[in-house]
Amino acid sequence: MTRTLAVVLAAAAGALVGMQAPVNSRLGRDLGSVQAATFSFLLGSLALVLIASLFYGGLGSLGSVGQAPWWALFGGLLGAVYVTVAILTVRTLGVSALTAAVIAGQLGAAVVIDRFGLLGVAKQSIGASRIVGLVLLVVGVLLVVRR
C-alpha cells in the first residue's frame, strides 16, 4: 500500500469516526447511552464476522488469541469506552469540540507511545516539530471548545 493511499484511507476512516458520535447519540436517545453503545458494537461485530468469513479466510485464527500479550486483548474495550463517552458527551460538546478533544487525546497518547516504544511499536524520536504540533493542537482544541 502506498503512503498516499494509506493517508486517504485514514482520513476516510476519520470522517466515519466523526459521524459515529452523532449517529450513536441519536440511537442513545431511544435506547439509552450504554444500550446504544452495546447495539453499535453488536452490529459492528456481526459485520466483522461476515467480512472475516467471506474475505479473510474465516475465524480459525481466533484459536491463537491466547498467544497474544494480555494487553493486546483490550482493544475492543478501549473502543467501547470511546463510543460510550462520545455518546455521553456529544450533546454537551457538539461534534466538532468532541472530535477536537478526541484527536488531541489521541495525539498526546501517540507521542508518549512513540517516545517510549510502548504497546509493541518501535521507539520514535520526538523532535521539536512534534511538540509544537501537539501544543498547536491543544490550542486548537481550546479554540474549538470555546463558546
Helices and strands as residue ranges (DSSP letters): H 3-31, H 33-55, G 60-67, G 70-74, H 75-93, H 95-116, G 118-120, H 128-145
